[in-house]
Amino acid sequence: MSSLSRARVARRIAAGAAYGGGGIGLLGAATVGVVLAEVQLAKRQVGHGRSPHPPSADGLYGYAYAGGEEPLRLTMLGDSTAAGQGVHRARQTPGALLASGLAAVAERPVRLRNVALPGAQSDDLDRQVRLVLADPDGLPEVCVIMVGANDVTHRMPATRSVRHLSAAVRRLRTAGAEVIVGTCPDLGTIEPVHRPLRWFARRASRQLAAAQTIGTVEQGGRTVSLGDLLGPEFAENPRELFGPDSYHPSAEGYATAAMAVLPTVCAALGLWPAEEERPDVSRREGFLPVARAAAEAASEPGTEVAAAMPTGPRGPWALLKRRRRRRVPASDPAPTSP
């Protein structure tokens, strides 16, 4: 599917989400039978692996900076990817990696809270946001949401998926938190998924990712395309970057994702170098209609999309950036107690 075609589909999905439509699905009806058969086969194969409960990474990071400013508060929401399912150590989860990296950039401690739920779909975000807003320790400065894969595999209508995500972003932004959404990963890279499902899974994933971007940006959030978990090396080296269950990322896969999301987290908090906030034409960065930016981001992992102008000749505009990846600073050995 071309970028322009994906932009049109994403815009229709986002419009349906905003105005209450629910009939736009991710896959055509003619493909449902064969796709469902392949999904069941993939689920059985994935189920043969080990997929332990994710380790709890909640706590204080960057405690070398303790004693100065109050800790920044970072909250993770979403599904098993946000929770860090598939790894055995707390420091290997994306939340811990982001908290450690943010502490090193800000030179300030970071308190991490993770309310993500393995297996969650976007309709669980309402419950997760309620937990965040009811936190007696205060509201977070920044929230990172990773969600969407289960919406695809459970065939949740894309309009419904985006509606729940947009509502979550709006509530968190209204409360004063910066919001970064890691959009739906490319399910076509999962090892047990075979043709023809692989092609349909990739198409559905990218359509949802583009629509998620439109819904998020229009509510004042930012997105980072997770795609094939942020690099061609994921597809080329699945044995290294997938976890033991061949479905969830390994520690290396989560580190790759964290390296892509961290710059956007820092930029949202005003911590990234000012010179990197200007569009770089040599990296094909610039201002685009939000649907076009969303479609391009869905096709290129690691791409950030943020709101730019409220309106233009073709609707709202967004800034598309391809931030240079930097190594995540070494994480703390372990968080302190919350």
LUMTIKOL-985275 format. One line per field, with one value per atom (N, C-alpha, C): y, x, z; residue in one letter. Coordinates in steps of 0.2 Angstrom, whole numbers. Atoms other than C-alpha are relative to their C-alpha. Layout:
BEGIN
north	(Y;...)
east	(X;...)
up	(Z;...)
resn	(A;...)
//
This chain:
BEGIN
north	(-6;0;6;-6;17;5;-5;31;4;-4;41;-4;5;26;-1;1;23;6;-6;41;1;-1;41;-5;4;25;2;-2;31;6;-5;47;-2;2;38;-4;3;27;5;-5;42;4;-3;51;-4;5;36;0;0;36;6;-6;54;1;-1;54;-6;6;37;-5;6;26;-6;6;8;-5;5;-1;-1;1;1;-5;5;-15;0;0;-19;-5;4;-33;-1;2;-37;-6;6;-50;-6;6;-61;-3;3;-64;-3;2;-67;-7;7;-86;-3;2;-89;3;-4;-76;-3;2;-83;-7;7;-101;1;-1;-94;3;-3;-84;-5;6;-100;-4;4;-109;4;-4;-94;0;0;-94;-6;6;-112;-1;1;-111;5;-5;-95;-3;2;-104;-5;5;-117;3;-3;-105;2;-2;-98;8;-7;-81;2;-1;-77;7;-6;-63;5;-5;-47;2;-3;-41;7;-7;-26;4;-5;-11;6;-7;2;2;-3;13;6;-6;26;-1;0;28;6;-6;39;3;-2;39;3;-4;46;8;-8;63;1;-1;61;5;-5;75;7;-7;89;1;-2;92;-7;6;81;-4;4;66;1;0;67;-7;6;55;-3;3;43;-6;6;31;-3;4;17;-3;3;11;-4;4;-1;-8;7;-20;-3;4;-33;3;-3;-23;6;-6;-8;-3;3;-20;-4;4;-29;-7;7;-46;-4;4;-59;1;-1;-53;-2;3;-59;5;-4;-44;7;-7;-27;5;-5;-17;-1;1;-25;2;-2;-19;7;-7;-3;5;-6;7;1;-1;4;3;-3;8;7;-7;24;4;-4;29;1;-1;26;5;-5;36;7;-7;50;3;-3;52;2;-2;52;7;-6;66;6;-5;76;2;0;73;1;-1;71;-7;6;56;-1;1;48;-6;5;38;-3;3;25;-4;4;18;-4;4;4;-3;3;1;-4;4;-8;-8;6;-25;-5;5;-40;-3;2;-45;6;-5;-28;2;-4;-20;7;-7;-2;2;-2;-2;-1;0;-6;6;-6;11;4;-4;19;-2;3;8;3;-2;12;7;-8;31;1;-1;30;-1;2;22;6;-6;36;6;-6;50;0;1;43;-1;1;41;5;-4;48;4;-3;52;6;-6;65;-3;2;65;0;1;60;6;-5;73;-3;3;61;-7;7;45;-3;4;32;-5;5;21;-4;4;6;-5;4;-3;-1;1;-10;-7;7;-27;-5;4;-36;2;-2;-25;-3;3;-32;-8;7;-50;-2;1;-49;3;-3;-40;5;-6;-25;5;-5;-12;6;-5;1;6;-6;15;0;1;8;1;-1;6;7;-7;23;5;-4;30;0;1;23;3;-3;28;8;-7;46;3;-2;47;0;1;41;6;-6;54;7;-6;68;1;0;64;1;-1;63;7;-7;79;5;-5;88;1;0;83;3;-4;91;-5;4;76;0;1;74;-7;7;59;-2;3;48;-7;6;34;-4;4;20;-4;3;14;-7;7;-3;-3;3;-14;-4;3;-23;-8;7;-40;-5;5;-47;-2;2;-49;-6;5;-62;-7;6;-79;-5;6;-91;2;-2;-80;-1;2;-87;4;-3;-81;-5;-7;-76;5;-4;-69;5;-5;-61;7;-6;-49;4;-3;-45;3;-3;-43;6;-7;-30;5;-5;-21;3;-2;-21;4;-3;-16;8;-7;-1;5;-4;5;2;-2;5;5;-4;13;7;-6;27;4;-3;30;2;-2;30;6;-6;43;6;-6;55;1;-1;52;3;-3;55;7;-6;70;5;-4;78;2;-2;77;3;-4;85;-5;5;69;0;2;63;-7;8;46;-1;2;36;-7;6;22;-6;6;5;-5;4;-4;-7;6;-19;0;-2;-14;4;-6;0;-2;1;-7;-6;6;-19;-6;5;-29;-5;4;-35;-6;5;-44;-4;4;-50;-4;4;-57;-1;1;-63;-4;4;-76;4;-4;-62;5;-5;-49;-2;3;-60;-3;3;-67;-7;7;-85;-3;2;-86;1;-2;-80;5;-5;-67;7;-6;-54;2;-2;-44;-3;2;-50;7;-6;-38;4;-5;-32;3;-3;-29;6;-5;-19;6;-5;-9;4;-3;-5;5;-4;1;6;-6;12;5;-5;20;4;-4;26;4;-4;32;5;-5;41;7;-7;56;4;-3;59;2;-1;58;6;-6;70;6;-6;82;3;-2;82;4;-3;88;6;-6;101;-2;2;91;-2;2;87;7;-6;99;4;-5;114;-1;0;112;-6;6;94;1;-1;101;4;-3;110;-5;5;100;0;1;93;-3;2;93;-6;5;81;-7;6;68;-1;0;71;2;-3;80;6;-6;93;0;-1;99;-3;4;88;0;1;86;-6;5;75;-7;7;60;-2;1;61;-2;1;62;-7;6;47;-6;6;36;-1;0;40;-3;3;36;-7;7;20;-5;4;14;0;-1;20;0;1;13;6;-5;26;7;-7;41;3;-4;54;5;-5;64;4;-5;79;5;-5;92;6;-6;108;6;-6;119;-3;3;117;-1;0;119;2;-1;120;-1;2;118;-7;7;100;-3;1;100;1;-1;99;-2;2;98;-2;3;89;1;0;89;-7;7;73;0;0;70;-8;7;55;1;-1;57;-5;5;50;-4;5;35;1;-1;37;-6;6;23;2;-1;22;0;0;27;-7;6;12;1;0;8;-1;1;8;-8;7;-10;-2;2;-10;7;-6;3;-1;0;8;-1;1;5;6;-6;16;4)
east	(4;0;4;-4;7;-1;0;10;-7;6;-5;-6;6;-17;0;0;-12;-2;2;-14;-8;7;-32;-4;3;-36;0;-1;-29;-4;5;-39;-7;7;-55;-1;0;-51;-1;0;-47;-6;7;-63;-5;5;-73;0;-1;-66;-2;2;-69;-7;7;-87;-4;5;-93;-1;1;-91;3;-3;-87;1;1;-88;6;-6;-70;4;-4;-61;7;-6;-43;2;-1;-45;-6;6;-57;-3;3;-70;2;-2;-64;6;-6;-48;-1;1;-55;1;-1;-56;7;-6;-39;5;-4;-32;-1;2;-41;3;-3;-34;7;-8;-16;1;-1;-19;0;0;-24;6;-6;-9;6;-6;3;-1;1;-5;2;-2;-2;8;-7;16;3;-3;19;-1;2;11;5;-5;25;6;-6;38;-2;1;40;-1;2;32;-2;1;34;-3;3;25;6;-5;35;2;-2;46;-2;2;41;6;-5;52;-1;2;43;6;-5;55;3;-4;67;7;-6;81;4;-4;95;1;0;97;7;-6;115;-2;2;106;-5;5;94;3;-2;95;0;0;93;-8;7;77;-4;5;61;1;-1;61;-5;5;53;-4;4;38;-2;1;37;-5;5;22;-1;0;21;-8;7;3;0;1;-2;-1;1;0;7;-6;14;6;-6;26;2;-2;25;2;-1;25;7;-6;41;0;0;35;5;-5;48;7;-7;63;-1;0;68;2;-3;76;-3;3;68;3;-4;82;-1;1;78;-6;6;61;0;0;57;-1;1;51;6;-6;67;5;-5;78;-2;2;68;1;-1;68;8;-7;87;3;-2;90;-2;3;79;4;-4;88;7;-7;105;0;1;99;-2;2;90;4;-4;103;-4;6;88;-3;3;81;-7;6;66;-4;4;52;-5;4;44;-6;6;27;-3;3;20;-7;6;2;-3;1;3;-2;2;-6;1;-1;0;-7;6;-14;-5;4;-22;-1;1;-31;-1;0;-34;-6;6;-51;2;-2;-41;3;-3;-33;-4;4;-48;1;-1;-45;7;-7;-26;1;-1;-28;-3;3;-40;5;-5;-26;5;-5;-14;-2;3;-25;-2;2;-29;6;-6;-11;1;0;-9;7;-7;10;0;0;5;-1;1;2;7;-7;17;1;-2;26;-1;0;27;-3;3;17;2;-2;23;-5;5;9;3;-2;13;-6;6;-3;-2;3;-11;1;-1;-4;-6;5;-18;-7;6;-31;0;0;-25;-2;1;-24;-7;6;-41;-6;5;-49;-4;4;-55;0;1;-62;5;-5;-48;-3;3;-60;-1;1;-64;7;-6;-46;3;-3;-41;-4;4;-56;2;-2;-50;7;-7;-32;0;1;-37;-3;3;-48;5;-5;-33;5;-5;-21;-3;3;-34;0;1;-37;7;-7;-18;3;-3;-14;-4;4;-29;3;-3;-21;7;-6;-5;7;-6;6;2;-2;16;-1;2;11;3;-3;21;-3;3;13;5;-4;24;-6;6;12;1;0;7;6;-6;22;-2;2;23;0;1;16;2;-3;22;7;-7;39;0;0;33;2;-3;42;-6;5;27;-5;5;16;2;-1;16;-4;4;10;-7;1;-3;-1;1;-6;5;-5;11;-1;2;6;-6;6;-11;2;-2;-3;4;-4;9;-4;4;-4;-5;4;-16;4;-4;-2;1;-2;3;-6;6;-14;-2;2;-18;5;-5;-1;-1;1;-5;-6;6;-22;1;-2;-15;3;-3;-4;-4;4;-17;-4;4;-28;4;-5;-13;2;-2;-7;-5;6;-24;-2;1;-25;6;-6;-8;5;-6;3;5;-5;18;0;-1;21;7;-7;36;-2;1;34;4;-4;39;1;-1;36;3;-3;47;5;-3;53;7;-5;64;7;-7;77;-1;0;79;4;-3;90;-5;5;74;-2;2;68;6;-5;85;3;-3;90;-6;5;74;2;-3;83;3;-3;92;-5;4;79;-7;6;64;1;-1;61;-1;1;60;-6;6;42;-1;0;46;-6;6;32;2;-2;38;8;-7;55;4;-5;70;3;-3;81;3;-3;90;-5;6;73;-2;3;67;5;-5;84;-1;0;82;-6;6;64;1;-2;70;4;-5;84;-4;3;71;-5;5;58;3;-3;70;0;-1;74;-7;7;55;-2;2;52;4;-5;67;-3;2;61;-7;7;43;1;-2;51;5;-5;62;7;-7;78;4;-4;84;3;-4;97;-5;4;88;1;-1;97;-3;4;89;-7;7;72;-2;2;73;0;0;68;7;-6;83;-2;2;80;4;-4;94;-3;3;85;-8;7;68;-5;4;61;-4;3;48;-8;7;30;-5;5;16;-7;7;-3;1;-1;-5;-1;1;-12;6;-6;3;6;-5;15;-1;2;6;2;-1;7;8;-7;26;3;-3;30;-2;1;21;4;-4;32;7;-7;48;1;-1;52;4;-4;59;-2;2;50;-5;4;42;-5;5;26;-2;3;21;-4;4;8;4;-4;14;-5;4;0;-8;7;-19;-4;4;-25;5;-4;-19;-5;4;-25;-3;2;-27;-1;2;-32;6;-6;-20;6;-7;-1;4;-4;12;7;-7;31;2;-3;39;8;-7;56;3;-4;69;6;-6;79;5;-6;96;0;0;97;7;-5;108;0;0;114;-3;3;103;6;-5;114;0;0;119;-5;6;104;3;-2;105;0;0;109;-8;7;91;-3;3;78;0;1;76;-7;7;60;-4;4;46;-2)
up	(0;0;0;1;-5;6;-6;8;0;1;1;1;-1;1;8;-7;19;4;-3;23;0;0;17;4;-4;26;7;-7;42;2;-1;40;1;-1;38;7;-6;53;6;-5;64;0;0;58;3;-3;62;7;-7;79;4;-3;82;0;1;76;1;-3;83;-5;4;68;2;-3;71;-6;5;54;-4;4;47;4;-3;51;-3;2;49;-6;5;36;-4;4;22;2;-2;25;-4;4;11;3;-2;20;7;-7;37;2;-1;36;0;0;31;5;-6;43;6;-7;58;1;-1;54;1;-1;53;7;-7;69;5;-5;78;0;1;71;4;-3;76;8;-7;94;3;-2;96;1;0;91;5;-5;102;7;-7;117;2;-2;116;4;-3;122;7;-7;139;0;0;143;7;-7;162;1;-1;170;0;1;167;7;-7;182;1;-2;192;0;0;188;3;-3;198;5;-5;209;-3;1;209;-4;4;195;0;0;194;7;-7;213;2;-1;211;0;0;208;5;-5;223;5;-5;236;-3;3;223;-2;2;213;1;-1;216;-7;5;205;-6;5;188;0;-1;187;-7;6;172;1;0;169;-6;6;157;0;1;150;-6;6;138;1;0;134;3;-2;137;-2;2;127;5;-5;139;7;-7;154;0;1;147;1;0;146;-5;4;139;3;-3;150;7;-7;167;5;-5;175;-1;1;179;-4;3;172;-8;7;155;-3;3;153;-3;4;142;5;-5;157;4;-4;167;-5;4;152;-2;1;148;7;-7;167;1;-1;168;-5;5;151;2;-1;156;6;-6;173;-2;2;164;-4;4;152;4;-4;165;6;-6;178;6;-5;190;1;-1;198;-4;4;189;4;-3;198;-5;5;187;3;-2;189;-7;6;176;2;-1;175;-6;6;159;2;-2;158;-6;6;147;-2;3;135;-1;1;136;-7;6;122;1;-1;119;5;-5;129;7;-7;145;2;-2;144;4;-4;152;7;-7;168;2;-2;167;1;-1;165;7;-6;180;6;-5;190;1;1;184;4;-3;189;7;-7;206;4;-4;211;5;-5;228;0;0;225;-6;5;211;-7;7;192;-3;3;181;-5;5;170;-7;6;156;0;0;151;-7;6;138;-1;1;130;-6;5;120;-1;1;113;-7;7;98;-3;3;94;2;-1;103;-3;3;95;-7;7;78;1;-1;84;2;-2;92;-4;5;77;3;-2;87;-6;6;74;1;-1;71;3;-2;74;8;-7;91;4;-3;95;1;0;90;5;-5;100;7;-7;116;1;-1;113;0;0;109;6;-6;124;6;-5;135;0;1;127;3;-2;130;7;-7;148;3;-3;152;-2;2;142;4;-4;151;7;-7;168;0;0;162;-1;2;157;-7;7;141;-1;2;131;-6;5;120;-2;1;111;-5;5;103;-3;4;89;-1;1;85;-4;3;81;-7;6;64;2;-2;68;-6;5;51;1;-2;59;5;-5;71;-3;3;68;-2;2;69;-5;5;57;-7;7;40;-5;5;23;0;2;19;6;-6;37;1;-1;37;-4;4;23;3;-3;31;7;-6;48;0;1;42;-3;3;32;6;-5;47;5;-5;59;-2;3;48;0;1;45;7;-7;64;3;-2;68;-3;3;56;3;-3;63;7;-7;81;0;0;76;-1;1;69;7;-6;85;5;-5;96;-1;1;88;1;-1;87;7;-7;106;3;-3;109;2;-2;111;-6;5;101;-1;1;93;-3;3;89;-3;3;76;2;-2;83;-6;6;66;2;-2;67;6;-7;84;-2;0;77;-3;3;65;-5;4;50;3;-3;62;3;-3;70;-4;5;54;-2;2;50;5;-6;67;5;-5;75;6;-5;85;6;-5;94;3;-2;95;3;-3;99;7;-7;117;-1;0;122;-3;3;116;-7;8;98;-1;1;101;3;-4;114;-2;1;112;5;-5;120;3;-3;131;-5;6;115;-4;3;107;4;-4;121;0;0;122;-7;7;103;0;0;106;5;-4;121;-3;3;111;-5;4;99;3;-3;111;5;-4;123;-2;3;112;0;0;110;7;-7;129;2;-2;132;-3;3;119;2;-3;126;6;-6;142;0;2;134;2;-2;138;-6;6;120;-3;2;112;-5;4;104;-8;7;87;-3;3;85;0;0;87;-7;6;70;-5;5;55;-4;4;45;-7;6;27;-3;2;24;2;-2;34;-2;3;25;6;-5;40;-2;2;39;2;-2;41;-6;5;33;3;-3;34;5;-5;49;-3;3;39;-4;4;27;5;-4;41;4;-3;50;-4;4;35;-2;1;32;6;-6;50;1;0;49;-4;5;35;2;-2;44;7;-8;62;2;-3;74;-2;2;66;5;-4;77;-3;2;74;5;-5;84;-3;3;82;-2;2;73;-1;1;67;0;-1;71;-6;6;53;-6;6;35;-6;6;17;0;0;20;8;-7;39;4;-5;54;-3;2;51;6;-5;60;-2;1;62;0;0;56;1;-1;63;0;-1;61;4;-4;76;0;0;77;6;-6;88;4;-4;103;5;-5;115;6;-6;130;6;-5;145;4;-4;156;6;-5;168;7;-6;186;2;-2;194;1;-2;201;3;-3;206;8;-7;224;1;-2;233;-2;2;227;6)
resn	(M;M;M;S;S;S;S;S;S;L;L;L;S;S;S;R;R;R;A;A;A;R;R;R;V;V;V;A;A;A;R;R;R;R;R;R;I;I;I;A;A;A;A;A;A;G;G;G;A;A;A;A;A;A;Y;Y;Y;G;G;G;G;G;G;G;G;G;G;G;G;I;I;I;G;G;G;L;L;L;L;L;L;G;G;G;A;A;A;A;A;A;T;T;T;V;V;V;G;G;G;V;V;V;V;V;V;L;L;L;A;A;A;E;E;E;V;V;V;Q;Q;Q;L;L;L;A;A;A;K;K;K;R;R;R;Q;Q;Q;V;V;V;G;G;G;H;H;H;G;G;G;R;R;R;S;S;S;P;P;P;H;H;H;P;P;P;P;P;P;S;S;S;A;A;A;D;D;D;G;G;G;L;L;L;Y;Y;Y;G;G;G;Y;Y;Y;A;A;A;Y;Y;Y;A;A;A;G;G;G;G;G;G;E;E;E;E;E;E;P;P;P;L;L;L;R;R;R;L;L;L;T;T;T;M;M;M;L;L;L;G;G;G;D;D;D;S;S;S;T;T;T;A;A;A;A;A;A;G;G;G;Q;Q;Q;G;G;G;V;V;V;H;H;H;R;R;R;A;A;A;R;R;R;Q;Q;Q;T;T;T;P;P;P;G;G;G;A;A;A;L;L;L;L;L;L;A;A;A;S;S;S;G;G;G;L;L;L;A;A;A;A;A;A;V;V;V;A;A;A;E;E;E;R;R;R;P;P;P;V;V;V;R;R;R;L;L;L;R;R;R;N;N;N;V;V;V;A;A;A;L;L;L;P;P;P;G;G;G;A;A;A;Q;Q;Q;S;S;S;D;D;D;D;D;D;L;L;L;D;D;D;R;R;R;Q;Q;Q;V;V;V;R;R;R;L;L;L;V;V;V;L;L;L;A;A;A;D;D;D;P;P;P;D;D;D;G;G;G;L;L;L;P;P;P;E;E;E;V;V;V;C;C;C;V;V;V;I;I;I;M;M;M;V;V;V;G;G;G;A;A;A;N;N;N;D;D;D;V;V;V;T;T;T;H;H;H;R;R;R;M;M;M;P;P;P;A;A;A;T;T;T;R;R;R;S;S;S;V;V;V;R;R;R;H;H;H;L;L;L;S;S;S;A;A;A;A;A;A;V;V;V;R;R;R;R;R;R;L;L;L;R;R;R;T;T;T;A;A;A;G;G;G;A;A;A;E;E;E;V;V;V;I;I;I;V;V;V;G;G;G;T;T;T;C;C;C;P;P;P;D;D;D;L;L;L;G;G;G;T;T;T;I;I;I;E;E;E;P;P;P;V;V;V;H;H;H;R;R;R;P;P;P;L;L;L;R;R;R;W;W;W;F;F;F;A;A;A;R;R;R;R;R;R;A;A;A;S;S;S;R;R;R;Q;Q;Q;L;L;L;A;A;A;A;A;A;A;A;A;Q;Q;Q;T;T;T;I;I;I;G;G;G;T;T;T;V;V;V;E;E;E;Q;Q;Q;G;G;G;G;G;G;R;R;R;T;T;T;V;V;V;S;S;S;L;L;L;G;G;G;D;D;D;L;L;L;L;L;L;G;G;G;P;P;P;E;E;E;F;F;F;A;A;A;E;E;E;N;N;N;P;P;P;R;R;R;E;E;E;L;L;L;F;F;F;G;G;G;P;P;P;D;D;D;S;S;S;Y;Y;Y;H;H;H;P;P;P;S;S;S;A;A;A;E;E;E;G;G;G;Y;Y;Y;A;A;A;T;T;T;A;A;A;A;A;A;M;M;M;A;A;A;V;V;V;L;L;L;P;P;P;T;T;T;V;V;V;C;C;C;A;A;A;A;A;A;L;L;L;G;G;G;L;L;L;W;W;W;P;P;P;A;A;A;E;E;E;E;E;E;E;E;E;R;R;R;P;P;P;D;D;D;V;V;V;S;S;S;R;R;R;R;R;R;E;E;E;G;G;G;F;F;F;L;L;L;P;P;P;V;V;V;A;A;A;R;R;R;A;A;A;A;A;A;A;A;A;E;E;E;A;A;A;A;A;A;S;S;S;E;E;E;P;P;P;G;G;G;T;T;T;E;E;E;V;V;V;A;A;A;A;A;A;A;A;A;M;M;M;P;P;P;T;T;T;G;G;G;P;P;P;R;R;R;G;G;G;P;P;P;W;W;W;A;A;A;L;L;L;L;L;L;K;K;K;R;R;R;R;R;R;R;R;R;R;R;R;R;R;R;R;R;R;V;V;V;P;P;P;A;A;A;S;S;S;D;D;D;P;P;P;A;A;A;P;P;P;T;T;T;S;S;S;P;P;P)
//
